[in-house]
């Protein structure tokens, strides 16, 4: 079995975070979200993986993953010239897949369970596809499966009146027969080739099975989704301290501190929180809970429920909440103001 990670697209709902790179490289708990996908695929025993790239910052994907060796996999890059839909992206991998069954993972999906048992089940099955479903509160935002008495009756994309709340997650187990269906697929109203349409056509003449994810699953399409996923992953990460701690530092709960990071005196860190390598947390700061601080960042602030990426410099007398501050940003205030929420793209400079 082979694997595919979809890493293309414009990520318009996450601008300005995605003006300079793909959303799938945005970090959650200091790790690109697509790396969680790669690790889930590898955990099934699949090591031959194609990554679909296209759009802004495709070179950054190659720079990060390279040939895959450092992650214990072999990576093939496949270019998608424009965002023409998930089904179109999958079709580009026909030669890569050959005659094997395969696993597709959307690069912005976060799941908090192993899927190796699903992979084993599909390998032994005669089904032409298997999809993973998850109950959601807002089903009209997702592709939906109409399941009756344990059988999928129909699969539809973002229905106005959903028959169930079972969302089709971005994790698909497929067979090469899907390529023939995609070849005859008509574009949707979005002028894209929809994977839900392809699956619904496949369903008419072939067996599609499913499993329901009862653990955590998140489609990280909005800043709020990313902050929520960050909180969930941090909460399940084992604590460690590899930095340097001065006197009168208070650490509460699940906290992870990277190598060579200095926590100066009179700092309070509330978990779950992760602080990367080579950071300096200045005296008087209050960090967390539910906060990620990337490598090589310097902070003197009160921040919680937020993500700060690497190479950032924050010196503030305000409370920062529910914010995402991208790589190499600088935020400085010279006076006390009300609490703030920030969504800052890469390289932003703000003085208040």
C-alpha positions in Angstrom: 0.0 0.0 0.0 1.2 3.5 -0.8 0.3 6.9 0.7 -0.6 10.3 -0.6 -0.6 13.6 1.3 -2.4 16.6 -0.3 -0.2 19.7 0.4 -1.5 22.1 -2.2 -4.2 24.8 -2.1 -4.2 28.5 -1.2 -5.6 28.4 2.4 -7.6 31.6 1.8 -9.5 31.3 5.1 -6.1 31.4 7.0 -4.7 34.6 5.4 -2.5 36.4 6.2 -0.8 33.3 7.7 -0.8 31.6 4.2 0.4 34.6 2.1 4.0 33.2 2.2 3.6 29.5 2.5 1.1 26.5 2.5 -1.2 26.2 5.5 -0.1 22.6 6.0 3.3 23.8 7.2 1.7 25.9 9.9 2.9 24.5 13.2 0.7 22.9 15.8 2.5 22.2 19.1 5.7 23.3 17.2 5.3 20.7 14.4 3.9 21.3 10.9 0.4 19.9 10.7 1.2 17.8 7.7 3.9 16.1 9.7 1.2 14.6 11.9 -0.3 13.2 8.7 3.0 11.7 7.5 3.6 10.1 10.9 0.1 8.6 10.9 0.7 7.1 7.4 4.1 5.8 8.4 2.6 4.2 11.5 0.5 2.0 9.2 3.7 0.6 7.7 3.5 2.7 4.5 6.8 4.3 3.7 6.3 5.2 0.0 4.5 8.5 0.0 3.6 11.1 -2.7 3.2 14.7 -1.6 1.0 16.9 -3.8 2.4 20.4 -3.9 1.2 23.6 -5.7 0.6 27.2 -4.9 2.5 29.6 -2.7 5.6 28.2 -1.0 5.7 24.8 -2.6 9.5 25.0 -2.3 9.2 25.2 1.5 7.5 21.8 1.5 10.5 20.3 -0.4 13.0 22.1 1.9 11.3 20.7 5.0 10.6 17.1 4.0 13.4 16.7 1.4 13.5 13.1 0.2 11.8 11.8 3.4 14.8 10.0 4.7 15.0 11.9 8.0 11.4 10.9 8.6 11.9 7.2 7.7 10.0 7.3 4.4 10.5 7.8 0.7 8.9 10.9 -0.7 7.9 11.6 -4.3 6.7 15.1 -5.2 3.8 15.6 -7.6 2.9 19.1 -8.9 -0.7 20.4 -9.2 -0.7 23.4 -11.4 -3.8 25.0 -9.9 -6.3 24.0 -7.1 -8.7 21.9 -9.2 -10.0 19.7 -6.4 -9.0 16.7 -4.3 -10.1 14.2 -7.0 -7.9 16.0 -9.5 -4.9 15.9 -7.1 -5.4 12.1 -6.5 -5.6 11.5 -10.3 -2.2 13.1 -10.7 -0.8 10.1 -8.7 -2.0 7.4 -11.0 1.5 6.4 -12.2 2.9 6.6 -8.7 0.2 4.3 -7.3 0.2 1.7 -10.1 -2.0 -1.3 -9.1 -1.7 -0.9 -5.4 -4.3 0.1 -2.8 -3.5 3.4 -1.3 -4.2 5.8 1.6 -4.9 9.5 1.0 -4.5 12.0 3.8 -5.4 15.7 3.5 -2.4 17.6 4.9 -4.5 19.8 7.1 -6.3 17.0 9.0 -5.3 16.3 12.6 -6.3 13.0 14.1 -5.5 11.7 17.7 -5.6 8.0 17.1 -3.6 5.4 15.3 -5.1 4.3 12.0 -3.0 1.1 11.5 -6.0 -1.1 12.4 -8.1 0.6 9.6 -5.2 0.0 7.1 -5.1 -3.6 8.1 -8.8 -4.0 7.7 -8.8 -2.4 4.2 -5.8 -4.5 3.1 -7.9 -7.7 3.8 -11.2 -6.3 2.5 -12.7 -6.7 -1.0 -14.1 -3.1 -0.7 -13.1 -0.7 -3.4 -12.8 2.1 -0.9 -13.1 2.8 2.8 -13.7 6.2 4.3 -13.3 7.5 7.8 -16.3 9.5 9.2 -16.6 11.7 12.3 -19.7 13.2 14.0 -19.6 17.0 13.7 -21.8 19.8 15.1 -21.9 21.7 11.8 -22.3 19.1 9.0 -23.2 21.6 6.3 -19.5 22.6 6.3 -18.3 19.1 5.2 -18.8 16.3 2.8 -21.5 14.1 4.4 -22.2 10.4 4.3 -25.8 9.3 4.5 -25.5 6.1 6.6 -28.6 3.9 7.2 -28.5 0.6 9.1 -24.7 0.5 8.8 -24.7 1.0 5.0 -23.6 4.1 3.1 -26.5 5.2 0.9 -25.1 8.4 -0.5 -22.1 10.7 -0.2 -22.6 14.4 -0.8 -20.5 17.7 -0.6 -21.6 20.3 1.9 -25.4 19.7 1.7 -27.7 22.5 2.8 -29.9 20.0 4.6 -27.6 17.2 5.8 -29.2 13.8 6.3 -26.7 12.9 9.0 -23.9 14.6 11.0 -21.3 12.1 9.8 -18.6 14.1 8.1 -16.3 12.6 5.5 -12.8 13.2 7.0 -9.9 13.9 4.8 -8.6 10.3 5.2 -9.5 7.9 2.4 -8.5 4.3 1.7 -8.8 3.7 -2.1 -8.1 1.4 -5.0 -7.0 2.3 -8.5 -10.5 1.9 -9.8 -11.1 5.5 -8.5 -8.8 6.8 -11.3 -11.3 5.7 -14.1 -14.1 7.4 -12.2 -12.2 10.6 -11.9 -11.4 10.5 -15.6 -15.2 10.8 -16.3 -16.0 13.2 -13.5 -17.6 16.6 -14.2 -16.4 19.7 -12.3 -18.6 20.9 -9.5 -20.0 24.5 -9.2 -16.6 25.4 -7.7 -15.1 24.2 -11.0 -13.3 21.4 -9.0 -13.3 17.7 -9.3 -14.8 16.6 -5.9 -13.7 13.5 -4.2 -17.2 13.2 -2.7 -18.7 13.0 -6.2 -16.2 10.4 -7.2 -17.0 8.3 -4.1 -20.7 8.6 -4.7 -20.4 7.3 -8.2 -18.1 4.5 -7.0 -20.8 3.7 -4.4 -23.4 3.0 -7.1 -21.7 -0.2 -8.4 -19.1 -1.1 -5.8 -18.6 -1.7 -2.1 -17.5 1.2 0.1 -17.0 0.5 3.8 -16.5 3.0 6.6 -15.4 3.5 10.2 -16.3 6.3 12.6 -13.6 8.1 14.4 -14.7 8.6 18.0 -11.4 10.1 19.1 -10.3 13.7 18.2 -10.4 14.7 14.5 -10.0 18.3 13.3 -10.1 19.8 9.8 -7.9 22.9 10.5 -9.5 25.3 8.1 -9.7 28.4 10.3 -7.5 30.1 12.9 -9.9 28.9 15.6 -9.5 25.3 14.4 -5.8 25.6 14.6 -5.8 27.0 18.1 -8.2 24.3 19.2 -6.0 21.5 17.7 -3.0 23.0 19.3 -4.6 22.9 22.7 -5.7 19.2 22.2 -2.3 18.0 21.1 -0.5 19.9 23.8 -2.7 18.4 26.5 -1.6 14.9 25.4 2.1 15.6 25.1 4.4 14.2 27.8 6.2 17.0 29.7 9.9 17.5 29.6 12.4 20.2 30.6 15.7 20.6 28.6 16.3 24.3 29.2 17.8 26.5 31.9 15.6 27.8 34.7 16.5 30.8 37.0 15.1 31.3 40.5 11.5 31.8 41.4 10.1 30.2 38.2 6.7 28.6 38.6 5.8 25.8 36.3 2.3 24.3 36.5 0.8 21.4 34.6 2.0 19.8 31.4 4.9 21.9 30.1 7.6 21.1 27.5 10.8 23.2 27.3 13.4 22.7 24.6 17.2 22.7 24.6 19.1 25.9 25.5 15.9 27.8 26.3 16.3 30.2 29.2 13.5 30.8 31.6 14.4 33.9 33.6 13.3 34.7 37.2 9.7 35.4 38.2 8.2 33.7 35.2 5.0 31.7 35.4 4.3 28.9 32.9 0.9 27.2 32.9 0.5 24.0 31.0 -0.3 22.7 28.6 2.4 24.8 27.0 5.4 24.0 24.7 8.4 26.3 24.3 11.0 25.4 21.6 14.8 25.5 21.5 17.0 28.5 22.0 14.3 30.8 23.4 14.5 33.4 26.1 11.5 34.0 28.3 12.1 37.3 30.1 11.5 38.0 33.8 7.9 38.7 34.7 6.4 36.9 31.7 3.3 34.7 32.1 3.0 32.0 29.4 0.1 29.6 28.9 -2.1 27.7 29.2 -2.7 26.1 25.7 0.3 28.0 24.2 3.1 27.1 21.7 6.2 29.1 21.4 8.5 28.3 18.4 12.3 28.0 18.4 14.6 31.0 18.7 12.0 33.4 20.1 12.3 36.0 22.8 9.2 36.9 24.9 8.3 39.3 27.6 4.6 39.2 27.8 1.4 37.6 29.2 0.2 35.2 26.5 -2.3 32.3 26.6 -4.5 30.2 24.2 -2.1 31.2 21.4 0.6 30.1 18.9 3.8 31.9 18.4 6.0 30.5 15.6 9.8 30.5 15.5 12.1 33.5 15.3 9.6 35.9 17.0 10.3 38.8 19.3 7.4 39.9 21.6 7.8 42.7 24.2 4.3 43.7 25.5 2.5 45.1 28.4 -0.8 43.7 27.2 -2.5 40.3 27.5 -2.4 38.3 24.2 -5.1 35.8 23.8 -6.5 33.5 21.1 -3.8 34.7 18.7 -1.5 33.2 16.0 1.8 35.1 15.3 3.7 33.8 12.3 7.4 33.3 11.8 9.9 36.1 12.3 7.3 38.6 13.6 8.0 41.4 16.1 5.4 42.9 18.4 6.2 45.7 20.8 4.1 47.9 23.0 5.1 50.9 25.1 2.0 51.2 27.2 -0.7 49.2 28.8 -3.8 48.6 26.6 -6.7 46.3 26.5 -6.3 42.6 25.8 -5.5 41.9 22.2 -6.1 39.2 19.6 -3.6 39.0 16.8 -3.4 37.1 13.5 -0.1 38.1 12.1 1.5 36.9 8.8 5.2 36.0 8.4 7.6 38.9 9.0 5.1 41.3 10.6 6.3 44.3 12.6 3.9 46.0 15.0 4.6 48.7 17.5 1.7 49.9 19.7 
